[in-house]
Amino acid sequence: MATVTKGTETATELITVEQWAAIEPPPNYELIDGFLKEKPAVAVWHDILLVDLLRFLGNYIDPRDLGKLVGATTPLRISAYHGRKPDIFFIPKAMYSLVGKNLFRGIPPLAIEIISPSNEREDRVQKKREYASLGIGQYWIVDFPRRQIEVFELRDRPNVAREYVLLETVSGDAIFRPAFFPGLEIPLAKLWPTEFEDRTDE
């Protein structure tokens, strides 16, 4: 097993996505080109927003028996030596056979990341590129500091790699009606954890 120094990538040996997925937290790692990288800590508001968004989505998905929502600690295979743990991703029922003990080996149709100041560039650049290369059809970026949700859709481009194009941006206290889930309505005013935004531990 590769040696890890807290807060840094490993400096000894490459590990496979299967080896990474079998590591039990804490700490919580992602796998970047065969090396473990510890996920940064997030603010409490991040987890509150995550749980509330899961509730809105689950209340739509569960009664319709469409599939399962997972994420945050669920490993997603990007390649043989690369794996991520999106904040949320959706596994349709037709993909249940691709769920392993520790790893999802399929291509989810939807992945969602909730931006924190410590991970904005990674979510907007690296993960966006990786999710596009994997073939994830939609990628949502939930940006609480800016009070907006950006919906990206994967498109094929002539003579270039597939990439995401911005489908819509929903902001403020608007009602989010994602076409991915027809009929779902998410009032953003009830989603933003504003009362926990400026807390400190001092």
C-alpha positions in Angstrom: 0.0 0.0 0.0 1.3 3.4 -0.9 2.5 5.7 1.9 0.7 8.9 2.5 1.6 12.1 4.2 -1.4 14.1 5.4 -2.4 16.9 3.0 0.0 15.7 0.2 0.0 13.1 -2.6 1.8 9.9 -2.1 5.5 9.7 -3.0 6.2 6.0 -3.1 4.2 3.7 -5.4 1.2 3.9 -7.8 -2.0 2.2 -6.7 -4.9 1.1 -8.8 -8.4 2.5 -8.6 -9.5 -0.8 -6.9 -6.9 -0.5 -4.2 -7.9 3.1 -3.6 -11.6 2.2 -3.3 -10.8 -0.4 -0.6 -9.2 2.2 1.7 -11.4 3.0 4.6 -11.5 6.6 5.8 -10.5 8.7 7.6 -8.8 10.5 6.0 -10.9 10.7 2.8 -8.8 10.3 -0.4 -9.3 10.7 -4.1 -7.0 9.0 -6.6 -5.1 11.2 -9.0 -3.0 9.4 -11.6 -2.2 6.6 -9.3 -1.5 8.7 -6.2 -3.7 9.3 -3.2 -4.7 12.9 -2.5 -6.6 13.8 0.7 -9.9 15.7 0.1 -9.9 19.1 1.9 -12.2 19.7 4.8 -15.4 21.6 4.1 -17.5 24.0 6.0 -20.5 22.8 7.9 -22.8 24.7 5.5 -21.4 22.5 2.7 -22.8 19.4 4.3 -26.1 21.0 5.2 -26.5 22.1 1.6 -25.5 18.6 0.5 -28.1 16.9 2.7 -30.9 19.3 1.7 -30.2 18.9 -2.0 -30.2 15.1 -1.6 -33.6 15.4 0.1 -35.1 17.4 -2.8 -33.7 15.0 -5.4 -34.6 11.9 -3.4 -38.2 13.0 -2.9 -38.4 13.0 -6.7 -36.4 9.9 -7.5 -37.5 7.5 -4.8 -41.3 7.5 -5.5 -40.6 7.0 -9.2 -38.1 4.1 -8.4 -35.6 5.7 -10.9 -32.4 4.7 -9.1 -30.1 5.8 -6.3 -28.2 8.9 -5.3 -24.8 8.4 -3.8 -21.7 10.4 -3.3 -19.4 12.3 -1.0 -17.7 9.1 0.1 -18.6 6.8 -2.8 -15.7 6.1 -5.2 -16.3 6.6 -8.9 -13.9 5.0 -11.4 -12.5 7.5 -13.9 -9.7 5.2 -15.2 -7.5 2.4 -14.0 -5.4 4.8 -11.9 -7.8 7.7 -11.4 -10.9 8.0 -9.2 -13.1 10.7 -7.7 -15.8 11.0 -5.0 -18.3 13.5 -6.3 -20.5 15.2 -3.8 -23.5 13.6 -5.5 -24.0 11.3 -8.4 -27.0 9.4 -9.8 -27.1 5.7 -10.5 -30.1 4.7 -12.6 -31.6 1.2 -12.0 -30.3 0.0 -15.3 -26.7 0.5 -13.9 -27.1 -1.4 -10.6 -25.0 -4.2 -12.0 -22.0 -1.8 -12.1 -22.1 -1.2 -8.4 -19.3 -3.1 -6.7 -18.5 -3.6 -3.0 -16.3 -0.4 -2.9 -16.5 1.1 -6.3 -18.9 2.2 -9.0 -17.6 1.2 -12.4 -20.2 2.8 -14.6 -20.7 6.2 -16.2 -23.4 8.0 -14.2 -25.6 10.3 -16.2 -25.3 13.1 -13.6 -22.6 14.3 -11.2 -22.9 17.3 -8.9 -20.2 19.2 -7.0 -20.8 21.8 -4.3 -18.1 24.4 -4.5 -16.1 25.4 -1.5 -13.4 28.2 -1.6 -10.7 25.5 -1.1 -11.8 23.4 -4.1 -13.3 25.8 -6.7 -10.6 25.5 -9.3 -10.6 21.7 -9.0 -14.3 21.5 -9.5 -14.4 24.0 -12.3 -11.4 22.8 -14.2 -9.9 19.4 -13.3 -13.1 17.5 -12.4 -15.1 19.2 -15.2 -12.5 17.9 -17.7 -12.4 14.4 -16.1 -16.2 14.0 -16.0 -16.4 15.0 -19.6 -13.8 12.5 -20.7 -15.6 9.8 -18.7 -18.8 10.7 -20.5 -21.1 11.9 -17.7 -24.0 13.5 -19.5 -24.7 16.4 -17.1 -22.5 18.1 -14.5 -24.0 20.5 -12.0 -21.9 23.0 -10.1 -23.7 24.3 -7.0 -22.1 27.6 -6.0 -23.6 28.8 -2.7 -21.3 31.8 -2.2 -22.6 33.2 -5.6 -26.1 31.8 -5.0 -26.3 29.9 -8.3 -26.5 26.4 -9.9 -24.8 26.0 -13.2 -26.0 23.1 -15.4 -23.5 21.8 -18.0 -24.3 19.3 -20.7 -21.8 17.1 -22.5 -21.5 17.8 -26.2 -19.5 16.2 -29.0 -17.3 18.7 -30.9 -15.9 18.1 -34.4 -12.2 17.0 -34.2 -11.9 17.7 -30.5 -12.6 15.9 -27.3 -16.1 16.0 -25.8 -16.7 19.0 -23.6 -19.4 20.6 -21.4 -21.4 23.5 -22.5 -23.3 25.7 -20.1 -27.0 24.8 -20.5 -28.4 27.1 -17.9 -27.6 29.1 -14.7 -30.3 29.4 -12.0 -29.5 32.0 -9.3 -30.8 33.8 -6.3 -34.1 32.6 -5.0 -35.4 31.3 -8.3 -37.1 27.9 -8.8 -34.7 25.4 -10.2 -36.5 23.2 -12.7 -33.9 20.8 -14.1 -34.9 19.2 -17.4 -32.9 16.1 -16.3 -35.8 15.4 -13.8 -39.0 16.6 -15.6 -41.4 18.1 -13.1 -39.0 18.5 -10.3 -39.0 22.0 -8.7 -36.3 23.1 -6.2 -36.9 26.5 -4.6 -33.4 27.8 -4.1 -34.6 30.1 -1.2 -35.1 26.8 0.7 -31.9 25.3 -0.4 -29.3 27.9 0.5 -28.0 27.5 4.1 -27.7 31.2 4.7 -28.0 31.1 8.4 -24.8 29.0 8.6 -22.8 31.0 6.0 -20.6 33.2 8.2 -19.9 31.0 11.2 -16.4 30.8 12.7 -14.8 28.7 15.4 -13.2 31.6 17.2 
